[in-house]
């Protein structure tokens, strides 16, 4: 099956699932998560690879911030991720 045909079939299936939603609350959750996913995809497409020098500079900067007491504990980062992207943190 052609990839474009399969993509169109998946879109139709998704549209049918969305149209079958009868709860405003569920629809709002679907809309919110879809928006998050599309925003994330758009940001991801704009990313360009770092040069090795840029990576080293970022690492040095991060280490300096940690040494200065800045930053978040991993437990807080994970908590924020679970709140923002619960479907990714199962």
PDB file with SEQRES, HELIX, SHEET and CRYST1 records, atoms N, CA, C and O in Angstrom:
SEQRES   1 A   90  UNK UNK UNK UNK UNK UNK UNK UNK UNK UNK UNK UNK UNK          
SEQRES   2 A   90  UNK UNK UNK UNK UNK UNK UNK UNK UNK UNK UNK UNK UNK          
SEQRES   3 A   90  UNK UNK UNK UNK UNK UNK UNK UNK UNK UNK UNK UNK UNK          
SEQRES   4 A   90  UNK UNK UNK UNK UNK UNK UNK UNK UNK UNK UNK UNK UNK          
SEQRES   5 A   90  UNK UNK UNK UNK UNK UNK UNK UNK UNK UNK UNK UNK UNK          
SEQRES   6 A   90  UNK UNK UNK UNK UNK UNK UNK UNK UNK UNK UNK UNK UNK          
SEQRES   7 A   90  UNK UNK UNK UNK UNK UNK UNK UNK UNK UNK UNK UNK              
HELIX    1 AA1 UNK A    3  UNK A   19  1                                  17    
HELIX    2 AA2 UNK A   24  UNK A   45  1                                  22    
HELIX    3 AA3 UNK A   52  UNK A   67  1                                  16    
HELIX    4 AA4 UNK A   74  UNK A   84  1                                  11    
HELIX    5 AA5 UNK A   86  UNK A   88  5                                   3    
CRYST1    1.000    1.000    1.000  90.00  90.00  90.00 P 1           1          
ATOM      1  N   UNK A   1       0.847  -1.185   0.000  1.00  0.00           N  
ATOM      2  CA  UNK A   1       0.000   0.000   0.000  1.00  0.00           C  
ATOM      3  C   UNK A   1       0.890   1.245   0.000  1.00  0.00           C  
ATOM      4  O   UNK A   1       1.869   1.312   0.743  1.00  0.00           O  
ATOM      5  N   UNK A   2       0.554   2.203  -0.814  1.00  0.00           N  
ATOM      6  CA  UNK A   2       1.292   3.447  -0.914  1.00  0.00           C  
ATOM      7  C   UNK A   2       1.290   4.175   0.433  1.00  0.00           C  
ATOM      8  O   UNK A   2       0.281   4.179   1.139  1.00  0.00           O  
ATOM      9  N   UNK A   3       2.425   4.791   0.784  1.00  0.00           N  
ATOM     10  CA  UNK A   3       2.549   5.471   2.073  1.00  0.00           C  
ATOM     11  C   UNK A   3       1.537   6.609   2.206  1.00  0.00           C  
ATOM     12  O   UNK A   3       0.993   6.819   3.290  1.00  0.00           O  
ATOM     13  N   UNK A   4       1.277   7.343   1.130  1.00  0.00           N  
ATOM     14  CA  UNK A   4       0.309   8.443   1.180  1.00  0.00           C  
ATOM     15  C   UNK A   4      -1.110   7.931   1.380  1.00  0.00           C  
ATOM     16  O   UNK A   4      -1.907   8.566   2.071  1.00  0.00           O  
ATOM     17  N   UNK A   5      -1.426   6.804   0.789  1.00  0.00           N  
ATOM     18  CA  UNK A   5      -2.746   6.202   0.964  1.00  0.00           C  
ATOM     19  C   UNK A   5      -2.918   5.771   2.419  1.00  0.00           C  
ATOM     20  O   UNK A   5      -3.970   5.992   3.018  1.00  0.00           O  
ATOM     21  N   UNK A   6      -1.886   5.159   2.979  1.00  0.00           N  
ATOM     22  CA  UNK A   6      -1.939   4.716   4.381  1.00  0.00           C  
ATOM     23  C   UNK A   6      -2.070   5.921   5.313  1.00  0.00           C  
ATOM     24  O   UNK A   6      -2.821   5.880   6.288  1.00  0.00           O  
ATOM     25  N   UNK A   7      -1.334   6.996   5.007  1.00  0.00           N  
ATOM     26  CA  UNK A   7      -1.426   8.216   5.817  1.00  0.00           C  
ATOM     27  C   UNK A   7      -2.839   8.783   5.775  1.00  0.00           C  
ATOM     28  O   UNK A   7      -3.398   9.158   6.806  1.00  0.00           O  
ATOM     29  N   UNK A   8      -3.411   8.842   4.578  1.00  0.00           N  
ATOM     30  CA  UNK A   8      -4.786   9.345   4.454  1.00  0.00           C  
ATOM     31  C   UNK A   8      -5.774   8.458   5.202  1.00  0.00           C  
ATOM     32  O   UNK A   8      -6.703   8.962   5.833  1.00  0.00           O  
ATOM     33  N   UNK A   9      -5.581   7.147   5.138  1.00  0.00           N  
ATOM     34  CA  UNK A   9      -6.463   6.221   5.857  1.00  0.00           C  
ATOM     35  C   UNK A   9      -6.331   6.434   7.370  1.00  0.00           C  
ATOM     36  O   UNK A   9      -7.330   6.402   8.089  1.00  0.00           O  
ATOM     37  N   UNK A  10      -5.111   6.650   7.851  1.00  0.00           N  
ATOM     38  CA  UNK A  10      -4.906   6.905   9.283  1.00  0.00           C  
ATOM     39  C   UNK A  10      -5.566   8.215   9.700  1.00  0.00           C  
ATOM     40  O   UNK A  10      -6.146   8.297  10.782  1.00  0.00           O  
ATOM     41  N   UNK A  11      -5.483   9.234   8.856  1.00  0.00           N  
ATOM     42  CA  UNK A  11      -6.128  10.519   9.161  1.00  0.00           C  
ATOM     43  C   UNK A  11      -7.647  10.352   9.260  1.00  0.00           C  
ATOM     44  O   UNK A  11      -8.285  10.897  10.161  1.00  0.00           O  
ATOM     45  N   UNK A  12      -8.209   9.594   8.326  1.00  0.00           N  
ATOM     46  CA  UNK A  12      -9.659   9.357   8.345  1.00  0.00           C  
ATOM     47  C   UNK A  12     -10.062   8.616   9.616  1.00  0.00           C  
ATOM     48  O   UNK A  12     -11.068   8.940  10.248  1.00  0.00           O  
ATOM     49  N   UNK A  13      -9.265   7.622   9.976  1.00  0.00           N  
ATOM     50  CA  UNK A  13      -9.543   6.862  11.199  1.00  0.00           C  
ATOM     51  C   UNK A  13      -9.483   7.775  12.424  1.00  0.00           C  
ATOM     52  O   UNK A  13     -10.330   7.686  13.313  1.00  0.00           O  
ATOM     53  N   UNK A  14      -8.486   8.643  12.466  1.00  0.00           N  
ATOM     54  CA  UNK A  14      -8.359   9.586  13.580  1.00  0.00           C  
ATOM     55  C   UNK A  14      -9.535  10.560  13.599  1.00  0.00           C  
ATOM     56  O   UNK A  14     -10.087  10.843  14.662  1.00  0.00           O  
ATOM     57  N   UNK A  15      -9.920  11.073  12.437  1.00  0.00           N  
ATOM     58  CA  UNK A  15     -11.056  11.992  12.358  1.00  0.00           C  
ATOM     59  C   UNK A  15     -12.339  11.323  12.847  1.00  0.00           C  
ATOM     60  O   UNK A  15     -13.129  11.941  13.562  1.00  0.00           O  
ATOM     61  N   UNK A  16     -12.546  10.069  12.466  1.00  0.00           N  
ATOM     62  CA  UNK A  16     -13.731   9.332  12.934  1.00  0.00           C  
ATOM     63  C   UNK A  16     -13.718   9.193  14.456  1.00  0.00           C  
ATOM     64  O   UNK A  16     -14.743   9.366  15.115  1.00  0.00           O  
ATOM     65  N   UNK A  17     -12.545   8.879  15.002  1.00  0.00           N  
ATOM     66  CA  UNK A  17     -12.440   8.739  16.458  1.00  0.00           C  
ATOM     67  C   UNK A  17     -12.751  10.059  17.152  1.00  0.00           C  
ATOM     68  O   UNK A  17     -13.450  10.079  18.165  1.00  0.00           O  
ATOM     69  N   UNK A  18     -12.239  11.153  16.615  1.00  0.00           N  
ATOM     70  CA  UNK A  18     -12.504  12.469  17.207  1.00  0.00           C  
ATOM     71  C   UNK A  18     -13.985  12.813  17.095  1.00  0.00           C  
ATOM     72  O   UNK A  18     -14.580  13.325  18.043  1.00  0.00           O  
ATOM     73  N   UNK A  19     -14.581  12.533  15.935  1.00  0.00           N  
ATOM     74  CA  UNK A  19     -16.005  12.842  15.744  1.00  0.00           C  
ATOM     75  C   UNK A  19     -16.913  11.996  16.638  1.00  0.00           C  
ATOM     76  O   UNK A  19     -18.055  12.378  16.895  1.00  0.00           O  
ATOM     77  N   UNK A  20     -16.419  10.858  17.110  1.00  0.00           N  
ATOM     78  CA  UNK A  20     -17.242  10.010  17.974  1.00  0.00           C  
ATOM     79  C   UNK A  20     -17.203  10.437  19.440  1.00  0.00           C  
ATOM     80  O   UNK A  20     -17.949   9.901  20.259  1.00  0.00           O  
ATOM     81  N   UNK A  21     -16.347  11.392  19.775  1.00  0.00           N  
ATOM     82  CA  UNK A  21     -16.249  11.861  21.163  1.00  0.00           C  
ATOM     83  C   UNK A  21     -17.515  12.618  21.518  1.00  0.00           C  
ATOM     84  O   UNK A  21     -17.949  13.503  20.780  1.00  0.00           O  
ATOM     85  N   UNK A  22     -18.106  12.264  22.656  1.00  0.00           N  
ATOM     86  CA  UNK A  22     -19.352  12.914  23.082  1.00  0.00           C  
ATOM     87  C   UNK A  22     -19.159  13.795  24.310  1.00  0.00           C  
ATOM     88  O   UNK A  22     -20.073  14.519  24.704  1.00  0.00           O  
ATOM     89  N   UNK A  23     -17.988  13.737  24.909  1.00  0.00           N  
ATOM     90  CA  UNK A  23     -17.718  14.507  26.117  1.00  0.00           C  
ATOM     91  C   UNK A  23     -16.856  15.726  25.790  1.00  0.00           C  
ATOM     92  O   UNK A  23     -15.795  15.603  25.179  1.00  0.00           O  
ATOM     93  N   UNK A  24     -17.320  16.890  26.200  1.00  0.00           N  
ATOM     94  CA  UNK A  24     -16.566  18.132  26.000  1.00  0.00           C  
ATOM     95  C   UNK A  24     -15.210  18.043  26.698  1.00  0.00           C  
ATOM     96  O   UNK A  24     -14.201  18.514  26.173  1.00  0.00           O  
ATOM     97  N   UNK A  25     -15.196  17.439  27.875  1.00  0.00           N  
ATOM     98  CA  UNK A  25     -13.968  17.310  28.657  1.00  0.00           C  
ATOM     99  C   UNK A  25     -12.932  16.444  27.918  1.00  0.00           C  
ATOM    100  O   UNK A  25     -11.757  16.804  27.838  1.00  0.00           O  
ATOM    101  N   UNK A  26     -13.374  15.320  27.390  1.00  0.00           N  
ATOM    102  CA  UNK A  26     -12.483  14.437  26.640  1.00  0.00           C  
ATOM    103  C   UNK A  26     -11.988  15.146  25.385  1.00  0.00           C  
ATOM    104  O   UNK A  26     -10.805  15.066  25.054  1.00  0.00           O  
ATOM    105  N   UNK A  27     -12.876  15.834  24.690  1.00  0.00           N  
ATOM    106  CA  UNK A  27     -12.497  16.551  23.474  1.00  0.00           C  
ATOM    107  C   UNK A  27     -11.442  17.616  23.773  1.00  0.00           C  
ATOM    108  O   UNK A  27     -10.497  17.787  23.003  1.00  0.00           O  
ATOM    109  N   UNK A  28     -11.600  18.329  24.882  1.00  0.00           N  
ATOM    110  CA  UNK A  28     -10.620  19.349  25.263  1.00  0.00           C  
ATOM    111  C   UNK A  28      -9.256  18.717  25.549  1.00  0.00           C  
ATOM    112  O   UNK A  28      -8.222  19.284  25.196  1.00  0.00           O  
ATOM    113  N   UNK A  29      -9.252  17.539  26.191  1.00  0.00           N  
ATOM    114  CA  UNK A  29      -7.983  16.851  26.458  1.00  0.00           C  
ATOM    115  C   UNK A  29      -7.310  16.421  25.163  1.00  0.00           C  
ATOM    116  O   UNK A  29      -6.100  16.579  25.002  1.00  0.00           O  
ATOM    117  N   UNK A  30      -8.095  15.878  24.242  1.00  0.00           N  
ATOM    118  CA  UNK A  30      -7.549  15.455  22.950  1.00  0.00           C  
ATOM    119  C   UNK A  30      -6.982  16.667  22.214  1.00  0.00           C  
ATOM    120  O   UNK A  30      -5.882  16.609  21.666  1.00  0.00           O  
ATOM    121  N   UNK A  31      -7.728  17.748  22.205  1.00  0.00           N  
ATOM    122  CA  UNK A  31      -7.289  18.964  21.525  1.00  0.00           C  
ATOM    123  C   UNK A  31      -5.997  19.492  22.138  1.00  0.00           C  
ATOM    124  O   UNK A  31      -5.075  19.869  21.416  1.00  0.00           O  
ATOM    125  N   UNK A  32      -5.929  19.520  23.457  1.00  0.00           N  
ATOM    126  CA  UNK A  32      -4.747  20.020  24.152  1.00  0.00           C  
ATOM    127  C   UNK A  32      -3.522  19.170  23.843  1.00  0.00           C  
ATOM    128  O   UNK A  32      -2.448  19.698  23.555  1.00  0.00           O  
ATOM    129  N   UNK A  33      -3.688  17.859  23.904  1.00  0.00           N  
ATOM    130  CA  UNK A  33      -2.548  16.968  23.639  1.00  0.00           C  
ATOM    131  C   UNK A  33      -2.120  17.020  22.187  1.00  0.00           C  
ATOM    132  O   UNK A  33      -0.926  16.981  21.892  1.00  0.00           O  
ATOM    133  N   UNK A  34      -3.068  17.106  21.283  1.00  0.00           N  
ATOM    134  CA  UNK A  34      -2.731  17.211  19.868  1.00  0.00           C  
ATOM    135  C   UNK A  34      -1.961  18.508  19.613  1.00  0.00           C  
ATOM    136  O   UNK A  34      -0.980  18.516  18.870  1.00  0.00           O  
ATOM    137  N   UNK A  35      -2.402  19.586  20.223  1.00  0.00           N  
ATOM    138  CA  UNK A  35      -1.699  20.863  20.085  1.00  0.00           C  
ATOM    139  C   UNK A  35      -0.276  20.753  20.611  1.00  0.00           C  
ATOM    140  O   UNK A  35       0.661  21.239  19.977  1.00  0.00           O  
ATOM    141  N   UNK A  36      -0.109  20.116  21.770  1.00  0.00           N  
ATOM    142  CA  UNK A  36       1.234  19.919  22.329  1.00  0.00           C  
ATOM    143  C   UNK A  36       2.124  19.127  21.373  1.00  0.00           C  
ATOM    144  O   UNK A  36       3.282  19.479  21.152  1.00  0.00           O  
ATOM    145  N   UNK A  37       1.576  18.067  20.818  1.00  0.00           N  
ATOM    146  CA  UNK A  37       2.348  17.212  19.910  1.00  0.00           C  
ATOM    147  C   UNK A  37       2.742  17.985  18.654  1.00  0.00           C  
ATOM    148  O   UNK A  37       3.888  17.907  18.210  1.00  0.00           O  
ATOM    149  N   UNK A  38       1.799  18.730  18.083  1.00  0.00           N  
ATOM    150  CA  UNK A  38       2.097  19.489  16.872  1.00  0.00           C  
ATOM    151  C   UNK A  38       3.091  20.608  17.142  1.00  0.00           C  
ATOM    152  O   UNK A  38       3.966  20.867  16.316  1.00  0.00           O  
ATOM    153  N   UNK A  39       2.968  21.276  18.290  1.00  0.00           N  
ATOM    154  CA  UNK A  39       3.929  22.319  18.659  1.00  0.00           C  
ATOM    155  C   UNK A  39       5.312  21.721  18.828  1.00  0.00           C  
ATOM    156  O   UNK A  39       6.301  22.295  18.371  1.00  0.00           O  
ATOM    157  N   UNK A  40       5.386  20.564  19.486  1.00  0.00           N  
ATOM    158  CA  UNK A  40       6.665  19.897  19.700  1.00  0.00           C  
ATOM    159  C   UNK A  40       7.280  19.498  18.364  1.00  0.00           C  
ATOM    160  O   UNK A  40       8.482  19.667  18.159  1.00  0.00           O  
ATOM    161  N   UNK A  41       6.464  18.971  17.454  1.00  0.00           N  
ATOM    162  CA  UNK A  41       6.953  18.560  16.138  1.00  0.00           C  
ATOM    163  C   UNK A  41       7.491  19.768  15.378  1.00  0.00           C  
ATOM    164  O   UNK A  41       8.536  19.681  14.734  1.00  0.00           O  
ATOM    165  N   UNK A  42       6.786  20.886  15.448  1.00  0.00           N  
ATOM    166  CA  UNK A  42       7.222  22.094  14.738  1.00  0.00           C  
ATOM    167  C   UNK A  42       8.559  22.578  15.284  1.00  0.00           C  
ATOM    168  O   UNK A  42       9.443  22.954  14.514  1.00  0.00           O  
ATOM    169  N   UNK A  43       8.715  22.573  16.598  1.00  0.00           N  
ATOM    170  CA  UNK A  43       9.977  22.992  17.202  1.00  0.00           C  
ATOM    171  C   UNK A  43      11.092  22.032  16.827  1.00  0.00           C  
ATOM    172  O   UNK A  43      12.217  22.453  16.556  1.00  0.00           O  
ATOM    173  N   UNK A  44      10.779  20.738  16.811  1.00  0.00           N  
ATOM    174  CA  UNK A  44      11.768  19.719  16.482  1.00  0.00           C  
ATOM    175  C   UNK A  44      12.271  19.884  15.049  1.00  0.00           C  
ATOM    176  O   UNK A  44      13.453  19.676  14.776  1.00  0.00           O  
ATOM    177  N   UNK A  45      11.379  20.258  14.137  1.00  0.00           N  
ATOM    178  CA  UNK A  45      11.764  20.424  12.738  1.00  0.00           C  
ATOM    179  C   UNK A  45      12.676  21.631  12.534  1.00  0.00           C  
ATOM    180  O   UNK A  45      13.415  21.680  11.550  1.00  0.00           O  
ATOM    181  N   UNK A  46      12.639  22.594  13.436  1.00  0.00           N  
ATOM    182  CA  UNK A  46      13.464  23.794  13.313  1.00  0.00           C  
ATOM    183  C   UNK A  46      14.858  23.605  13.914  1.00  0.00           C  
ATOM    184  O   UNK A  46      15.717  24.474  13.761  1.00  0.00           O  
ATOM    185  N   UNK A  47      15.089  22.493  14.589  1.00  0.00           N  
ATOM    186  CA  UNK A  47      16.374  22.267  15.239  1.00  0.00           C  
ATOM    187  C   UNK A  47      17.459  21.966  14.222  1.00  0.00           C  
ATOM    188  O   UNK A  47      17.247  21.241  13.251  1.00  0.00           O  
ATOM    189  N   UNK A  48      18.619  22.538  14.469  1.00  0.00           N  
ATOM    190  CA  UNK A  48      19.785  22.243  13.646  1.00  0.00           C  
ATOM    191  C   UNK A  48      20.839  21.603  14.553  1.00  0.00           C  
ATOM    192  O   UNK A  48      20.919  21.941  15.734  1.00  0.00           O  
ATOM    193  N   UNK A  49      21.631  20.703  14.027  1.00  0.00           N  
ATOM    194  CA  UNK A  49      22.650  20.060  14.864  1.00  0.00           C  
ATOM    195  C   UNK A  49      23.678  21.075  15.360  1.00  0.00           C  
ATOM    196  O   UNK A  49      24.023  22.028  14.661  1.00  0.00           O  
ATOM    197  N   UNK A  50      24.158  20.848  16.583  1.00  0.00           N  
ATOM    198  CA  UNK A  50      25.206  21.687  17.146  1.00  0.00           C  
ATOM    199  C   UNK A  50      26.565  21.243  16.632  1.00  0.00           C  
ATOM    200  O   UNK A  50      26.781  20.070  16.329  1.00  0.00           O  
ATOM    201  N   UNK A  51      27.466  22.194  16.542  1.00  0.00           N  
ATOM    202  CA  UNK A  51      28.850  21.828  16.257  1.00  0.00           C  
ATOM    203  C   UNK A  51      29.459  21.290  17.545  1.00  0.00           C  
ATOM    204  O   UNK A  51      28.896  21.476  18.625  1.00  0.00           O  
ATOM    205  N   UNK A  52      30.587  20.635  17.439  1.00  0.00           N  
ATOM    206  CA  UNK A  52      31.259  20.104  18.618  1.00  0.00           C  
ATOM    207  C   UNK A  52      31.630  21.231  19.576  1.00  0.00           C  
ATOM    208  O   UNK A  52      31.516  21.072  20.791  1.00  0.00           O  
ATOM    209  N   UNK A  53      32.062  22.344  19.053  1.00  0.00           N  
ATOM    210  CA  UNK A  53      32.427  23.503  19.888  1.00  0.00           C  
ATOM    211  C   UNK A  53      31.200  24.036  20.643  1.00  0.00           C  
ATOM    212  O   UNK A  53      31.289  24.392  21.818  1.00  0.00           O  
ATOM    213  N   UNK A  54      30.053  24.085  19.949  1.00  0.00           N  
ATOM    214  CA  UNK A  54      28.825  24.546  20.602  1.00  0.00           C  
ATOM    215  C   UNK A  54      28.413  23.594  21.720  1.00  0.00           C  
ATOM    216  O   UNK A  54      27.975  24.036  22.782  1.00  0.00           O  
ATOM    217  N   UNK A  55      28.549  22.309  21.492  1.00  0.00           N  
ATOM    218  CA  UNK A  55      28.221  21.333  22.536  1.00  0.00           C  
ATOM    219  C   UNK A  55      29.109  21.504  23.755  1.00  0.00           C  
ATOM    220  O   UNK A  55      28.619  21.517  24.884  1.00  0.00           O  
ATOM    221  N   UNK A  56      30.408  21.635  23.536  1.00  0.00           N  
ATOM    222  CA  UNK A  56      31.341  21.840  24.653  1.00  0.00           C  
ATOM    223  C   UNK A  56      31.018  23.129  25.414  1.00  0.00           C  
ATOM    224  O   UNK A  56      31.085  23.160  26.643  1.00  0.00           O  
ATOM    225  N   UNK A  57      30.670  24.179  24.692  1.00  0.00           N  
ATOM    226  CA  UNK A  57      30.325  25.449  25.334  1.00  0.00           C  
ATOM    227  C   UNK A  57      29.061  25.296  26.182  1.00  0.00           C  
ATOM    228  O   UNK A  57      28.984  25.826  27.291  1.00  0.00           O  
ATOM    229  N   UNK A  58      28.085  24.578  25.661  1.00  0.00           N  
ATOM    230  CA  UNK A  58      26.846  24.358  26.428  1.00  0.00           C  
ATOM    231  C   UNK A  58      27.111  23.528  27.681  1.00  0.00           C  
ATOM    232  O   UNK A  58      26.563  23.806  28.748  1.00  0.00           O  
ATOM    233  N   UNK A  59      27.948  22.518  27.544  1.00  0.00           N  
ATOM    234  CA  UNK A  59      28.295  21.681  28.700  1.00  0.00           C  
ATOM    235  C   UNK A  59      29.023  22.518  29.748  1.00  0.00           C  
ATOM    236  O   UNK A  59      28.704  22.439  30.934  1.00  0.00           O  
ATOM    237  N   UNK A  60      29.996  23.316  29.321  1.00  0.00           N  
ATOM    238  CA  UNK A  60      30.738  24.165  30.256  1.00  0.00           C  
ATOM    239  C   UNK A  60      29.809  25.147  30.961  1.00  0.00           C  
ATOM    240  O   UNK A  60      29.929  25.374  32.165  1.00  0.00           O  
ATOM    241  N   UNK A  61      28.881  25.726  30.200  1.00  0.00           N  
ATOM    242  CA  UNK A  61      27.921  26.667  30.775  1.00  0.00           C  
ATOM    243  C   UNK A  61      27.027  25.971  31.811  1.00  0.00           C  
ATOM    244  O   UNK A  61      26.771  26.515  32.885  1.00  0.00           O  
ATOM    245  N   UNK A  62      26.565  24.783  31.482  1.00  0.00           N  
ATOM    246  CA  UNK A  62      25.700  24.033  32.401  1.00  0.00           C  
ATOM    247  C   UNK A  62      26.432  23.660  33.683  1.00  0.00           C  
ATOM    248  O   UNK A  62      25.872  23.765  34.774  1.00  0.00           O  
ATOM    249  N   UNK A  63      27.665  23.232  33.553  1.00  0.00           N  
ATOM    250  CA  UNK A  63      28.457  22.880  34.735  1.00  0.00           C  
ATOM    251  C   UNK A  63      28.669  24.101  35.611  1.00  0.00           C  
ATOM    252  O   UNK A  63      28.587  24.009  36.836  1.00  0.00           O  
ATOM    253  N   UNK A  64      28.943  25.245  34.995  1.00  0.00           N  
ATOM    254  CA  UNK A  64      29.127  26.488  35.760  1.00  0.00           C  
ATOM    255  C   UNK A  64      27.844  26.862  36.504  1.00  0.00           C  
ATOM    256  O   UNK A  64      27.899  27.297  37.655  1.00  0.00           O  
ATOM    257  N   UNK A  65      26.698  26.696  35.858  1.00  0.00           N  
ATOM    258  CA  UNK A  65      25.429  26.987  36.522  1.00  0.00           C  
ATOM    259  C   UNK A  65      25.188  26.045  37.695  1.00  0.00           C  
ATOM    260  O   UNK A  65      24.738  26.481  38.755  1.00  0.00           O  
ATOM    261  N   UNK A  66      25.479  24.768  37.519  1.00  0.00           N  
ATOM    262  CA  UNK A  66      25.313  23.810  38.619  1.00  0.00           C  
ATOM    263  C   UNK A  66      26.243  24.145  39.779  1.00  0.00           C  
ATOM    264  O   UNK A  66      25.843  24.078  40.941  1.00  0.00           O  
ATOM    265  N   UNK A  67      27.485  24.506  39.462  1.00  0.00           N  
ATOM    266  CA  UNK A  67      28.441  24.894  40.503  1.00  0.00           C  
ATOM    267  C   UNK A  67      27.977  26.137  41.250  1.00  0.00           C  
ATOM    268  O   UNK A  67      28.303  26.312  42.425  1.00  0.00           O  
ATOM    269  N   UNK A  68      27.213  27.009  40.574  1.00  0.00           N  
ATOM    270  CA  UNK A  68      26.693  28.232  41.194  1.00  0.00           C  
ATOM    271  C   UNK A  68      25.386  27.977  41.944  1.00  0.00           C  
ATOM    272  O   UNK A  68      24.789  28.906  42.486  1.00  0.00           O  
ATOM    273  N   UNK A  69      24.942  26.719  41.975  1.00  0.00           N  
ATOM    274  CA  UNK A  69      23.722  26.385  42.699  1.00  0.00           C  
ATOM    275  C   UNK A  69      22.446  26.595  41.906  1.00  0.00           C  
ATOM    276  O   UNK A  69      21.352  26.553  42.469  1.00  0.00           O  
ATOM    277  N   UNK A  70      22.573  26.818  40.619  1.00  0.00           N  
ATOM    278  CA  UNK A  70      21.386  26.987  39.784  1.00  0.00           C  
ATOM    279  C   UNK A  70      20.965  25.624  39.243  1.00  0.00           C  
ATOM    280  O   UNK A  70      21.731  24.661  39.288  1.00  0.00           O  
ATOM    281  N   UNK A  71      19.755  25.559  38.739  1.00  0.00           N  
ATOM    282  CA  UNK A  71      19.267  24.308  38.158  1.00  0.00           C  
ATOM    283  C   UNK A  71      18.148  23.706  38.987  1.00  0.00           C  
ATOM    284  O   UNK A  71      17.831  24.188  40.074  1.00  0.00           O  
ATOM    285  N   UNK A  72      17.552  22.640  38.455  1.00  0.00           N  
ATOM    286  CA  UNK A  72      16.455  21.951  39.118  1.00  0.00           C  
ATOM    287  C   UNK A  72      16.853  20.514  39.423  1.00  0.00           C  
ATOM    288  O   UNK A  72      17.537  19.874  38.624  1.00  0.00           O  
ATOM    289  N   UNK A  73      16.428  20.007  40.575  1.00  0.00           N  
ATOM    290  CA  UNK A  73      16.668  18.590  40.848  1.00  0.00           C  
ATOM    291  C   UNK A  73      15.893  17.729  39.850  1.00  0.00           C  
ATOM    292  O   UNK A  73      14.828  18.128  39.379  1.00  0.00           O  
ATOM    293  N   UNK A  74      16.417  16.573  39.536  1.00  0.00           N  
ATOM    294  CA  UNK A  74      15.770  15.705  38.550  1.00  0.00           C  
ATOM    295  C   UNK A  74      14.341  15.347  38.966  1.00  0.00           C  
ATOM    296  O   UNK A  74      13.464  15.216  38.112  1.00  0.00           O  
ATOM    297  N   UNK A  75      14.103  15.189  40.265  1.00  0.00           N  
ATOM    298  CA  UNK A  75      12.749  14.846  40.719  1.00  0.00           C  
ATOM    299  C   UNK A  75      11.745  15.934  40.329  1.00  0.00           C  
ATOM    300  O   UNK A  75      10.603  15.633  39.979  1.00  0.00           O  
ATOM    301  N   UNK A  76      12.172  17.193  40.392  1.00  0.00           N  
ATOM    302  CA  UNK A  76      11.286  18.293  40.011  1.00  0.00           C  
ATOM    303  C   UNK A  76      11.068  18.326  38.496  1.00  0.00           C  
ATOM    304  O   UNK A  76       9.964  18.598  38.024  1.00  0.00           O  
ATOM    305  N   UNK A  77      12.118  18.049  37.752  1.00  0.00           N  
ATOM    306  CA  UNK A  77      12.003  18.004  36.293  1.00  0.00           C  
ATOM    307  C   UNK A  77      11.039  16.890  35.888  1.00  0.00           C  
ATOM    308  O   UNK A  77      10.165  17.099  35.046  1.00  0.00           O  
ATOM    309  N   UNK A  78      11.196  15.699  36.490  1.00  0.00           N  
ATOM    310  CA  UNK A  78      10.308  14.583  36.162  1.00  0.00           C  
ATOM    311  C   UNK A  78       8.857  14.905  36.527  1.00  0.00           C  
ATOM    312  O   UNK A  78       7.933  14.555  35.792  1.00  0.00           O  
ATOM    313  N   UNK A  79       8.666  15.570  37.659  1.00  0.00           N  
ATOM    314  CA  UNK A  79       7.308  15.943  38.068  1.00  0.00           C  
ATOM    315  C   UNK A  79       6.682  16.888  37.035  1.00  0.00           C  
ATOM    316  O   UNK A  79       5.526  16.719  36.650  1.00  0.00           O  
ATOM    317  N   UNK A  80       7.455  17.879  36.596  1.00  0.00           N  
ATOM    318  CA  UNK A  80       6.941  18.815  35.598  1.00  0.00           C  
ATOM    319  C   UNK A  80       6.631  18.103  34.279  1.00  0.00           C  
ATOM    320  O   UNK A  80       5.631  18.405  33.627  1.00  0.00           O  
ATOM    321  N   UNK A  81       7.481  17.167  33.893  1.00  0.00           N  
ATOM    322  CA  UNK A  81       7.237  16.405  32.664  1.00  0.00           C  
ATOM    323  C   UNK A  81       5.959  15.579  32.782  1.00  0.00           C  
ATOM    324  O   UNK A  81       5.174  15.509  31.836  1.00  0.00           O  
ATOM    325  N   UNK A  82       5.749  14.960  33.931  1.00  0.00           N  
ATOM    326  CA  UNK A  82       4.538  14.158  34.134  1.00  0.00           C  
ATOM    327  C   UNK A  82       3.293  15.024  34.067  1.00  0.00           C  
ATOM    328  O   UNK A  82       2.253  14.583  33.578  1.00  0.00           O  
ATOM    329  N   UNK A  83       3.393  16.264  34.560  1.00  0.00           N  
ATOM    330  CA  UNK A  83       2.249  17.171  34.526  1.00  0.00           C  
ATOM    331  C   UNK A  83       1.960  17.638  33.098  1.00  0.00           C  
ATOM    332  O   UNK A  83       0.800  17.708  32.690  1.00  0.00           O  
ATOM    333  N   UNK A  84       3.010  17.958  32.341  1.00  0.00           N  
ATOM    334  CA  UNK A  84       2.822  18.510  31.002  1.00  0.00           C  
ATOM    335  C   UNK A  84       2.557  17.434  29.954  1.00  0.00           C  
ATOM    336  O   UNK A  84       1.755  17.641  29.043  1.00  0.00           O  
ATOM    337  N   UNK A  85       3.229  16.279  30.077  1.00  0.00           N  
ATOM    338  CA  UNK A  85       3.114  15.217  29.084  1.00  0.00           C  
ATOM    339  C   UNK A  85       2.791  13.881  29.754  1.00  0.00           C  
ATOM    340  O   UNK A  85       3.613  12.965  29.713  1.00  0.00           O  
ATOM    341  N   UNK A  86       1.620  13.750  30.367  1.00  0.00           N  
ATOM    342  CA  UNK A  86       1.317  12.521  31.109  1.00  0.00           C  
ATOM    343  C   UNK A  86       1.304  11.265  30.238  1.00  0.00           C  
ATOM    344  O   UNK A  86       1.607  10.174  30.722  1.00  0.00           O  
ATOM    345  N   UNK A  87       0.956  11.412  28.956  1.00  0.00           N  
ATOM    346  CA  UNK A  87       0.912  10.241  28.084  1.00  0.00           C  
ATOM    347  C   UNK A  87       2.312   9.733  27.724  1.00  0.00           C  
ATOM    348  O   UNK A  87       2.456   8.606  27.250  1.00  0.00           O  
ATOM    349  N   UNK A  88       3.334  10.547  27.943  1.00  0.00           N  
ATOM    350  CA  UNK A  88       4.704  10.115  27.674  1.00  0.00           C  
ATOM    351  C   UNK A  88       5.385   9.521  28.885  1.00  0.00           C  
ATOM    352  O   UNK A  88       6.437   8.893  28.765  1.00  0.00           O  
ATOM    353  N   UNK A  89       4.797   9.712  30.046  1.00  0.00           N  
ATOM    354  CA  UNK A  89       5.451   9.322  31.307  1.00  0.00           C  
ATOM    355  C   UNK A  89       4.707   8.183  31.988  1.00  0.00           C  
ATOM    356  O   UNK A  89       4.310   8.298  33.148  1.00  0.00           O  
ATOM    357  N   UNK A  90       4.524   7.106  31.280  1.00  0.00           N  
ATOM    358  CA  UNK A  90       3.819   5.961  31.856  1.00  0.00           C  
ATOM    359  C   UNK A  90       4.783   4.947  32.371  1.00  0.00           C  
ATOM    360  O   UNK A  90       4.370   3.912  32.893  1.00  0.00           O  
TER     361      UNK A  90                                                      
END                                                                             
